[in-house]
Amino acid sequence: MEKIAQGLANKEIADRLGLSVETVRVHLKRIYEKLHVRSRTEAALQYRDTAGRPPWEPGL
C-alpha cells in the first residue's frame, strides 16, 4: 500500500519489488476487496488515514 500511496503505477511497483505486473494487479484487487474500496485513490486515502495504527484502533 505504501507504493500505491506514493502514486506508483503497477509497472513501477512490479519493477521495484521484482514481481510481474499481473501479480501486482491481482494483489491490489484482493486488497481493494478487503478494504471495501473501488479505486487506488480510495485505497491510498484509507492507507494514509490509518498508517502506523492497527486497523482495529479508531481514527483520530
Residue pairs with C-beta under 8 A, 6 or more apart in sequence:
1 31
1 43
1 44
1 47
2 47
3 12
3 13
3 16
3 17
4 13
4 28
4 40
4 43
4 44
4 47
5 44
5 47
5 48
5 51
7 44
8 16
10 21
10 24
10 25
10 28
11 21
13 19
13 24
14 20
14 21
14 23
14 24
17 24
28 40
28 43
31 43
32 38
32 39
32 42
32 43
35 42
35 43
35 46
37 43
37 46
49 59
50 59
53 59
